[in-house]
């Protein structure tokens, strides 16, 4: 049953990983010019790498019963840890935003003030949009965190699939 959940979550995470990959490629030049963007970009790239590496582990390793290199396990572990950091940060941020709607009201009011007449939606509509986005990212981060926890269990269970690469 847990393998079915892991499999379903793997395919649920895939479209967002594709979007994150495209975002990383688009914003890489901007991040070099603005170093404050490097850490979020690093986390997004770790999530993409983790998602693709775990899908490779699932399809080629668990399902295909093919041996994977030791480096595959290392890539999976390192990027899982960084992805877990992202998931924990995102879950805590979304919970704070959802339990304190005045923060969302302030964000919507500031966005309306900063955009001026260019922002065609009302603050209430923007606040609803931000609330919906918070729910979406809360669900995404929760699925990611559960996937990572299950992934570590399967790394231990299927450790025989990883072997040292010969040079």
TIRO-2110 file (N, C-alpha, C; in Angstrom, 1 decimal):
// TIRO-2110
0.8, -1.2, 0.0, N, 1, A
0.0, 0.0, 0.0, CA, 1, A
0.9, 1.3, 0.0, C, 1, A
2.0, 1.2, 0.8, N, 2, A
2.8, 2.4, 0.8, CA, 2, A
3.5, 2.6, -0.5, C, 2, A
3.8, 1.5, -1.2, N, 3, A
4.4, 1.7, -2.5, CA, 3, A
3.5, 2.3, -3.5, C, 3, A
2.2, 2.0, -3.4, N, 4, A
1.2, 2.7, -4.2, CA, 4, A
1.1, 4.2, -4.0, C, 4, A
1.2, 4.5, -2.7, N, 5, A
1.2, 6.0, -2.3, CA, 5, A
2.4, 6.7, -2.8, C, 5, A
3.6, 6.0, -2.7, N, 6, A
4.8, 6.5, -3.2, CA, 6, A
4.8, 6.8, -4.7, C, 6, A
4.2, 5.8, -5.4, N, 7, A
4.1, 5.8, -6.9, CA, 7, A
3.1, 7.0, -7.3, C, 7, A
2.0, 7.1, -6.7, N, 8, A
1.0, 8.2, -7.0, CA, 8, A
1.6, 9.5, -6.7, C, 8, A
2.3, 9.7, -5.5, N, 9, A
2.9, 10.9, -5.2, CA, 9, A
4.0, 11.3, -6.1, C, 9, A
4.8, 10.3, -6.6, N, 10, A
5.8, 10.5, -7.6, CA, 10, A
5.3, 11.2, -8.8, C, 10, A
4.2, 10.7, -9.3, N, 11, A
3.6, 11.3, -10.5, CA, 11, A
2.9, 12.6, -10.3, C, 11, A
2.4, 12.8, -9.0, N, 12, A
1.8, 14.1, -8.7, CA, 12, A
2.9, 15.2, -8.6, C, 12, A
4.1, 14.8, -8.1, N, 13, A
5.1, 15.8, -8.0, CA, 13, A
5.8, 16.2, -9.3, C, 13, A
5.6, 15.3, -10.3, N, 14, A
6.3, 15.5, -11.6, CA, 14, A
6.0, 16.8, -12.3, C, 14, A
4.7, 17.2, -12.5, N, 15, A
4.4, 18.4, -13.2, CA, 15, A
5.0, 19.7, -12.5, C, 15, A
4.9, 19.7, -11.2, N, 16, A
5.5, 20.9, -10.5, CA, 16, A
7.0, 20.9, -10.7, C, 16, A
7.6, 19.7, -10.7, N, 17, A
9.1, 19.7, -10.9, CA, 17, A
9.5, 20.2, -12.3, C, 17, A
8.6, 19.9, -13.3, N, 18, A
8.9, 20.4, -14.6, CA, 18, A
8.8, 21.9, -14.6, C, 18, A
7.8, 22.5, -13.9, N, 19, A
7.6, 23.9, -13.8, CA, 19, A
8.8, 24.5, -13.1, C, 19, A
9.3, 23.9, -12.0, N, 20, A
10.4, 24.4, -11.3, CA, 20, A
11.7, 24.4, -12.1, C, 20, A
11.8, 23.3, -12.9, N, 21, A
13.0, 23.2, -13.8, CA, 21, A
13.1, 24.3, -14.8, C, 21, A
11.9, 24.6, -15.4, N, 22, A
11.9, 25.7, -16.4, CA, 22, A
12.1, 27.0, -15.7, C, 22, A
11.6, 27.2, -14.5, N, 23, A
11.8, 28.4, -13.7, CA, 23, A
13.3, 28.6, -13.4, C, 23, A
13.9, 27.6, -13.0, N, 24, A
15.4, 27.6, -12.6, CA, 24, A
16.2, 28.1, -13.9, C, 24, A
15.8, 27.5, -15.0, N, 25, A
16.6, 27.9, -16.2, CA, 25, A
16.3, 29.3, -16.6, C, 25, A
15.1, 29.8, -16.4, N, 26, A
14.7, 31.2, -16.8, CA, 26, A
15.3, 32.2, -15.8, C, 26, A
15.4, 31.9, -14.6, N, 27, A
15.8, 32.9, -13.6, CA, 27, A
17.3, 32.7, -13.2, C, 27, A
18.0, 31.8, -13.8, N, 28, A
19.4, 31.7, -13.4, CA, 28, A
20.3, 32.9, -13.7, C, 28, A
20.1, 33.6, -14.8, N, 29, A
20.9, 34.8, -15.0, CA, 29, A
20.5, 35.9, -14.1, C, 29, A
19.2, 36.0, -13.7, N, 30, A
18.8, 37.0, -12.8, CA, 30, A
19.3, 36.7, -11.4, C, 30, A
19.5, 35.4, -11.1, N, 31, A
20.0, 35.1, -9.7, CA, 31, A
21.5, 35.4, -9.6, C, 31, A
22.2, 35.3, -10.7, N, 32, A
23.6, 35.6, -10.7, CA, 32, A
23.8, 37.1, -10.5, C, 32, A
22.9, 37.9, -11.1, N, 33, A
22.9, 39.3, -10.9, CA, 33, A
22.4, 39.7, -9.5, C, 33, A
21.5, 39.0, -8.9, N, 34, A
21.0, 39.3, -7.6, CA, 34, A
21.2, 38.0, -6.7, C, 34, A
22.2, 38.0, -5.9, N, 35, A
22.6, 36.9, -5.1, CA, 35, A
21.5, 36.4, -4.1, C, 35, A
20.6, 37.3, -3.7, N, 36, A
19.5, 37.0, -2.8, CA, 36, A
18.6, 35.9, -3.4, C, 36, A
18.6, 35.8, -4.7, N, 37, A
17.7, 34.8, -5.4, CA, 37, A
18.4, 33.4, -5.5, C, 37, A
19.7, 33.3, -5.1, N, 38, A
20.4, 32.0, -5.3, CA, 38, A
19.9, 30.9, -4.4, C, 38, A
19.5, 31.2, -3.1, N, 39, A
19.1, 30.2, -2.2, CA, 39, A
17.7, 29.6, -2.7, C, 39, A
16.7, 30.5, -3.0, N, 40, A
15.4, 29.9, -3.4, CA, 40, A
15.6, 29.1, -4.7, C, 40, A
16.5, 29.6, -5.6, N, 41, A
16.7, 28.9, -6.9, CA, 41, A
17.4, 27.6, -6.6, C, 41, A
18.3, 27.5, -5.7, N, 42, A
19.0, 26.3, -5.3, CA, 42, A
17.9, 25.3, -4.7, C, 42, A
17.0, 25.7, -3.9, N, 43, A
16.0, 24.8, -3.4, CA, 43, A
15.1, 24.3, -4.5, C, 43, A
14.7, 25.2, -5.4, N, 44, A
13.9, 24.7, -6.5, CA, 44, A
14.6, 23.7, -7.4, C, 44, A
15.9, 23.9, -7.6, N, 45, A
16.6, 22.9, -8.4, CA, 45, A
16.8, 21.6, -7.7, C, 45, A
17.0, 21.7, -6.3, N, 46, A
17.0, 20.5, -5.5, CA, 46, A
15.7, 19.7, -5.6, C, 46, A
14.6, 20.4, -5.6, N, 47, A
13.3, 19.7, -5.7, CA, 47, A
13.2, 19.0, -7.0, C, 47, A
13.6, 19.7, -8.1, N, 48, A
13.5, 19.1, -9.4, CA, 48, A
14.4, 17.9, -9.5, C, 48, A
15.6, 18.0, -9.1, N, 49, A
16.6, 16.9, -9.1, CA, 49, A
16.0, 15.7, -8.3, C, 49, A
15.5, 16.0, -7.1, N, 50, A
15.0, 15.0, -6.2, CA, 50, A
13.8, 14.2, -6.9, C, 50, A
12.9, 15.0, -7.5, N, 51, A
11.7, 14.4, -8.1, CA, 51, A
12.1, 13.5, -9.3, C, 51, A
13.0, 13.9, -10.1, N, 52, A
13.5, 13.1, -11.2, CA, 52, A
14.3, 11.9, -10.8, C, 52, A
15.1, 12.1, -9.8, N, 53, A
15.9, 11.0, -9.2, CA, 53, A
15.1, 9.9, -8.6, C, 53, A
14.1, 10.4, -7.8, N, 54, A
13.2, 9.4, -7.2, CA, 54, A
12.3, 8.7, -8.2, C, 54, A
11.9, 9.4, -9.3, N, 55, A
11.2, 8.7, -10.3, CA, 55, A
12.0, 7.7, -11.0, C, 55, A
13.3, 8.0, -11.2, N, 56, A
14.3, 7.1, -11.8, CA, 56, A
14.4, 5.8, -10.9, C, 56, A
14.5, 6.1, -9.6, N, 57, A
14.6, 5.0, -8.6, CA, 57, A
13.4, 4.1, -8.6, C, 57, A
12.2, 4.7, -8.7, N, 58, A
11.0, 4.0, -8.8, CA, 58, A
10.9, 3.1, -10.1, C, 58, A
11.1, 3.8, -11.2, N, 59, A
10.8, 3.1, -12.5, CA, 59, A
11.9, 2.1, -12.8, C, 59, A
13.2, 2.6, -12.7, N, 60, A
14.3, 1.7, -13.1, CA, 60, A
14.7, 0.7, -12.0, C, 60, A
14.7, 1.2, -10.8, N, 61, A
15.1, 0.4, -9.7, CA, 61, A
14.1, -0.6, -9.1, C, 61, A
13.0, 0.0, -8.6, N, 62, A
12.0, -0.8, -7.9, CA, 62, A
11.2, -1.6, -8.9, C, 62, A
10.7, -0.9, -9.9, N, 63, A
9.8, -1.6, -10.9, CA, 63, A
10.6, -2.4, -11.9, C, 63, A
11.7, -1.9, -12.4, N, 64, A
12.5, -2.5, -13.4, CA, 64, A
13.6, -3.5, -12.9, C, 64, A
13.8, -3.5, -11.6, N, 65, A
14.7, -4.4, -10.9, CA, 65, A
16.1, -4.2, -11.5, C, 65, A
16.5, -3.0, -12.0, N, 66, A
17.8, -2.8, -12.5, CA, 66, A
18.7, -2.2, -11.4, C, 66, A
20.0, -2.5, -11.5, N, 67, A
20.9, -2.0, -10.5, CA, 67, A
21.2, -0.5, -10.9, C, 67, A
21.2, 0.3, -9.8, N, 68, A
21.5, 1.7, -10.0, CA, 68, A
22.9, 2.0, -9.4, C, 68, A
23.5, 3.0, -9.8, N, 69, A
24.9, 3.4, -9.3, CA, 69, A
24.7, 4.0, -7.9, C, 69, A
25.8, 3.9, -7.1, N, 70, A
25.9, 4.5, -5.8, CA, 70, A
25.6, 6.0, -5.8, C, 70, A
26.1, 6.6, -6.9, N, 71, A
25.9, 8.1, -7.1, CA, 71, A
24.4, 8.4, -7.1, C, 71, A
23.6, 7.5, -7.7, N, 72, A
22.1, 7.7, -7.7, CA, 72, A
21.5, 7.8, -6.3, C, 72, A
22.0, 7.0, -5.4, N, 73, A
21.6, 7.0, -4.0, CA, 73, A
22.0, 8.3, -3.4, C, 73, A
23.3, 8.7, -3.7, N, 74, A
23.8, 10.0, -3.1, CA, 74, A
23.0, 11.2, -3.6, C, 74, A
22.7, 11.2, -4.9, N, 75, A
21.9, 12.3, -5.4, CA, 75, A
20.5, 12.4, -4.8, C, 75, A
19.9, 11.2, -4.6, N, 76, A
18.6, 11.1, -4.0, CA, 76, A
18.6, 11.6, -2.5, C, 76, A
19.6, 11.2, -1.8, N, 77, A
19.7, 11.5, -0.4, CA, 77, A
19.9, 13.1, -0.2, C, 77, A
20.9, 13.6, -0.9, N, 78, A
21.2, 15.0, -0.7, CA, 78, A
20.1, 15.9, -1.1, C, 78, A
19.5, 15.6, -2.3, N, 79, A
18.4, 16.5, -2.7, CA, 79, A
17.1, 16.2, -1.9, C, 79, A
17.0, 15.1, -1.4, N, 80, A
15.8, 14.8, -0.5, CA, 80, A
15.9, 15.7, 0.8, C, 80, A
17.1, 15.8, 1.3, N, 81, A
17.3, 16.6, 2.5, CA, 81, A
17.0, 18.1, 2.2, C, 81, A
17.5, 18.6, 1.1, N, 82, A
17.2, 20.0, 0.7, CA, 82, A
15.7, 20.2, 0.4, C, 82, A
15.1, 19.2, -0.2, N, 83, A
13.7, 19.3, -0.5, CA, 83, A
12.9, 19.2, 0.8, C, 83, A
13.3, 18.5, 1.7, N, 84, A
12.6, 18.4, 3.0, CA, 84, A
12.7, 19.8, 3.7, C, 84, A
13.8, 20.5, 3.6, N, 85, A
13.9, 21.8, 4.1, CA, 85, A
12.9, 22.7, 3.5, C, 85, A
12.8, 22.7, 2.2, N, 86, A
11.9, 23.5, 1.4, CA, 86, A
10.4, 23.2, 1.9, C, 86, A
10.1, 21.9, 2.0, N, 87, A
8.8, 21.5, 2.4, CA, 87, A
8.4, 22.0, 3.8, C, 87, A
9.4, 21.9, 4.7, N, 88, A
9.2, 22.3, 6.1, CA, 88, A
8.9, 23.8, 6.1, C, 88, A
9.8, 24.6, 5.4, N, 89, A
9.6, 26.0, 5.3, CA, 89, A
8.2, 26.4, 4.7, C, 89, A
7.9, 25.7, 3.6, N, 90, A
6.6, 26.0, 2.9, CA, 90, A
5.4, 25.7, 3.8, C, 90, A
5.5, 24.5, 4.5, N, 91, A
4.3, 24.2, 5.3, CA, 91, A
4.2, 25.2, 6.5, C, 91, A
5.3, 25.6, 7.1, N, 92, A
5.2, 26.5, 8.2, CA, 92, A
4.7, 27.9, 7.7, C, 92, A
5.2, 28.3, 6.5, N, 93, A
4.7, 29.6, 6.0, CA, 93, A
3.2, 29.6, 5.6, C, 93, A
2.8, 28.5, 5.0, N, 94, A
1.4, 28.4, 4.6, CA, 94, A
0.5, 28.3, 5.8, C, 94, A
0.9, 27.6, 6.9, N, 95, A
0.1, 27.5, 8.1, CA, 95, A
-0.1, 28.9, 8.7, C, 95, A
1.0, 29.6, 8.8, N, 96, A
1.0, 31.0, 9.4, CA, 96, A
0.1, 31.9, 8.5, C, 96, A
0.2, 31.8, 7.2, N, 97, A
-0.7, 32.7, 6.4, CA, 97, A
-2.2, 32.3, 6.5, C, 97, A
-2.4, 31.0, 6.6, N, 98, A
-3.8, 30.6, 6.7, CA, 98, A
-4.5, 30.8, 8.1, C, 98, A
-3.7, 30.8, 9.1, N, 99, A
-4.2, 31.0, 10.5, CA, 99, A
-4.2, 32.5, 10.9, C, 99, A
-3.5, 33.3, 10.1, N, 100, A
-3.5, 34.7, 10.3, CA, 100, A
-3.9, 35.5, 9.1, C, 100, A
-5.2, 35.6, 8.8, N, 101, A
-5.7, 36.2, 7.5, CA, 101, A
-5.3, 37.7, 7.4, C, 101, A
-5.0, 38.3, 8.6, N, 102, A
-4.6, 39.7, 8.5, CA, 102, A
-3.3, 39.9, 7.8, C, 102, A
-2.5, 38.9, 7.8, N, 103, A
-1.2, 39.0, 7.0, CA, 103, A
-1.5, 38.9, 5.5, C, 103, A
-2.5, 38.1, 5.1, N, 104, A
-2.9, 38.1, 3.7, CA, 104, A
-3.5, 39.4, 3.3, C, 104, A
-4.3, 40.0, 4.2, N, 105, A
-4.9, 41.3, 3.9, CA, 105, A
-3.8, 42.3, 3.7, C, 105, A
-2.8, 42.3, 4.6, N, 106, A
-1.7, 43.3, 4.4, CA, 106, A
-1.0, 43.1, 3.1, C, 106, A
-0.7, 41.8, 2.7, N, 107, A
0.0, 41.5, 1.5, CA, 107, A
-0.8, 42.0, 0.3, C, 107, A
-2.1, 41.7, 0.3, N, 108, A
-3.0, 42.2, -0.8, CA, 108, A
-3.1, 43.7, -0.8, C, 108, A
-3.1, 44.4, 0.3, N, 109, A
-3.2, 45.8, 0.3, CA, 109, A
-1.9, 46.4, -0.2, C, 109, A
-0.8, 45.8, 0.2, N, 110, A
0.5, 46.3, -0.3, CA, 110, A
0.7, 46.1, -1.8, C, 110, A
0.2, 44.9, -2.3, N, 111, A
0.3, 44.7, -3.7, CA, 111, A
-0.5, 45.6, -4.5, C, 111, A
-1.7, 45.9, -4.0, N, 112, A
-2.6, 46.9, -4.7, CA, 112, A
-2.0, 48.3, -4.7, C, 112, A
-1.4, 48.7, -3.5, N, 113, A
-0.7, 50.0, -3.4, CA, 113, A
0.5, 50.1, -4.3, C, 113, A
1.3, 49.0, -4.4, N, 114, A
2.5, 49.1, -5.2, CA, 114, A
2.2, 49.0, -6.7, C, 114, A
1.2, 48.3, -7.1, N, 115, A
0.8, 48.1, -8.5, CA, 115, A
0.0, 49.3, -9.0, C, 115, A
-0.7, 49.9, -8.1, N, 116, A
-1.5, 51.1, -8.5, CA, 116, A
-2.7, 50.6, -9.4, C, 116, A
-2.9, 51.4, -10.5, N, 117, A
-4.0, 51.1, -11.4, CA, 117, A
-3.7, 49.9, -12.3, C, 117, A
-2.5, 49.4, -12.3, N, 118, A
-2.1, 48.3, -13.2, CA, 118, A
-2.8, 47.0, -12.7, C, 118, A
-3.0, 46.9, -11.4, N, 119, A
-3.6, 45.7, -10.8, CA, 119, A
-5.1, 45.8, -10.9, C, 119, A
-5.7, 45.0, -11.8, N, 120, A
-7.1, 45.2, -12.1, CA, 120, A
-8.1, 44.5, -11.2, C, 120, A
-7.5, 43.7, -10.2, N, 121, A
-8.4, 43.0, -9.3, CA, 121, A
-8.5, 43.7, -7.9, C, 121, A
-9.6, 43.5, -7.3, N, 122, A
-9.7, 44.1, -6.0, CA, 122, A
-8.9, 43.4, -4.9, C, 122, A
-8.6, 44.1, -3.8, N, 123, A
-7.8, 43.4, -2.7, CA, 123, A
-8.5, 42.1, -2.2, C, 123, A
-9.8, 42.1, -2.2, N, 124, A
-10.5, 40.9, -1.7, CA, 124, A
-10.2, 39.7, -2.7, C, 124, A
-10.3, 40.0, -4.0, N, 125, A
-10.0, 39.0, -5.0, CA, 125, A
-8.6, 38.5, -4.9, C, 125, A
-7.7, 39.4, -4.7, N, 126, A
-6.2, 39.1, -4.6, CA, 126, A
-6.0, 38.3, -3.3, C, 126, A
-6.7, 38.6, -2.3, N, 127, A
-6.6, 37.9, -1.0, CA, 127, A
-7.1, 36.5, -1.2, C, 127, A
-8.2, 36.3, -1.9, N, 128, A
-8.7, 34.9, -2.2, CA, 128, A
-7.7, 34.1, -3.0, C, 128, A
-7.1, 34.8, -4.0, N, 129, A
-6.1, 34.2, -4.8, CA, 129, A
-4.9, 33.7, -4.0, C, 129, A
-4.4, 34.6, -3.1, N, 130, A
-3.3, 34.2, -2.2, CA, 130, A
-3.7, 33.1, -1.3, C, 130, A
-4.9, 33.1, -0.8, N, 131, A
-5.3, 32.0, 0.1, CA, 131, A
-5.4, 30.7, -0.7, C, 131, A
-5.9, 30.7, -1.9, N, 132, A
-5.9, 29.5, -2.7, CA, 132, A
-4.5, 29.0, -3.0, C, 132, A
-3.6, 29.9, -3.3, N, 133, A
-2.2, 29.5, -3.6, CA, 133, A
-1.6, 28.9, -2.3, C, 133, A
-1.9, 29.5, -1.2, N, 134, A
-1.4, 29.0, 0.1, CA, 134, A
-1.9, 27.5, 0.3, C, 134, A
-3.1, 27.3, 0.1, N, 135, A
-3.7, 25.9, 0.2, CA, 135, A
-3.0, 25.0, -0.8, C, 135, A
-2.8, 25.4, -2.0, N, 136, A
-2.1, 24.6, -3.0, CA, 136, A
-0.7, 24.2, -2.6, C, 136, A
0.1, 25.2, -2.1, N, 137, A
1.4, 24.9, -1.7, CA, 137, A
1.5, 24.2, -0.4, C, 137, A
0.5, 24.3, 0.4, N, 138, A
0.5, 23.5, 1.6, CA, 138, A
0.3, 22.0, 1.3, C, 138, A
-0.6, 21.8, 0.3, N, 139, A
-0.8, 20.4, -0.1, CA, 139, A
0.4, 19.9, -0.9, C, 139, A
1.0, 20.7, -1.7, N, 140, A
2.2, 20.3, -2.4, CA, 140, A
3.3, 19.9, -1.5, C, 140, A
3.6, 20.8, -0.5, N, 141, A
4.7, 20.6, 0.4, CA, 141, A
4.4, 19.4, 1.3, C, 141, A
3.2, 19.1, 1.7, N, 142, A
2.8, 18.0, 2.5, CA, 142, A
3.1, 16.7, 1.7, C, 142, A
2.6, 16.7, 0.4, N, 143, A
2.9, 15.5, -0.4, CA, 143, A
4.4, 15.3, -0.6, C, 143, A
5.1, 16.4, -0.8, N, 144, A
6.6, 16.3, -1.0, CA, 144, A
7.2, 15.7, 0.3, C, 144, A
6.8, 16.1, 1.4, N, 145, A
7.4, 15.7, 2.7, CA, 145, A
7.1, 14.2, 2.9, C, 145, A
5.8, 13.8, 2.7, N, 146, A
5.5, 12.4, 2.8, CA, 146, A
6.3, 11.5, 1.8, C, 146, A
6.4, 12.0, 0.6, N, 147, A
7.2, 11.3, -0.4, CA, 147, A
8.6, 11.1, 0.0, C, 147, A
9.2, 12.1, 0.6, N, 148, A
10.6, 12.1, 1.1, CA, 148, A
10.7, 11.0, 2.2, C, 148, A
9.8, 11.1, 3.1, N, 149, A
9.9, 10.1, 4.2, CA, 149, A
9.7, 8.7, 3.7, C, 149, A
8.8, 8.4, 2.8, N, 150, A
8.6, 7.1, 2.2, CA, 150, A
9.9, 6.8, 1.4, C, 150, A
10.4, 7.8, 0.7, N, 151, A
11.6, 7.5, -0.1, CA, 151, A
12.8, 7.0, 0.7, C, 151, A
13.0, 7.6, 1.9, N, 152, A
14.1, 7.2, 2.7, CA, 152, A
13.8, 5.7, 3.2, C, 152, A
12.6, 5.4, 3.4, N, 153, A
12.3, 4.0, 3.8, CA, 153, A
12.6, 3.0, 2.7, C, 153, A
12.2, 3.4, 1.5, N, 154, A
12.5, 2.6, 0.3, CA, 154, A
14.0, 2.5, 0.0, C, 154, A
14.7, 3.6, 0.2, N, 155, A
16.2, 3.5, 0.0, CA, 155, A
16.8, 2.5, 0.9, C, 155, A
16.3, 2.4, 2.1, N, 156, A
16.8, 1.4, 3.1, CA, 156, A
16.3, 0.0, 2.6, C, 156, A
15.1, -0.1, 2.3, N, 157, A
14.5, -1.4, 1.9, CA, 157, A
15.1, -2.0, 0.6, C, 157, A
15.4, -1.1, -0.4, N, 158, A
15.9, -1.6, -1.6, CA, 158, A
17.4, -1.1, -1.8, C, 158, A
18.1, -1.2, -0.7, N, 159, A
19.5, -0.8, -0.8, CA, 159, A
20.4, -1.7, -1.6, C, 159, A
19.9, -2.9, -1.9, N, 160, A
20.7, -3.8, -2.7, CA, 160, A
20.7, -3.4, -4.2, C, 160, A
19.8, -2.4, -4.6, N, 161, A
19.8, -1.9, -6.0, CA, 161, A
21.0, -1.0, -6.3, C, 161, A
21.6, -0.5, -5.2, N, 162, A
22.7, 0.5, -5.4, CA, 162, A
24.0, -0.2, -5.2, C, 162, A
24.8, -0.1, -6.2, N, 163, A
26.1, -0.7, -6.2, CA, 163, A
27.2, 0.3, -6.5, C, 163, A
28.4, 0.0, -6.1, N, 164, A
29.5, 0.9, -6.5, CA, 164, A
29.8, 0.9, -8.0, C, 164, A
30.0, 2.0, -8.5, N, 165, A
30.2, 2.1, -10.0, CA, 165, A
31.7, 1.8, -10.2, C, 165, A
31.9, 0.9, -11.2, N, 166, A
33.3, 0.6, -11.6, CA, 166, A
33.8, 1.6, -12.6, C, 166, A
35.1, 1.9, -12.5, N, 167, A
35.6, 2.9, -13.4, CA, 167, A
36.4, 2.2, -14.5, C, 167, A
END
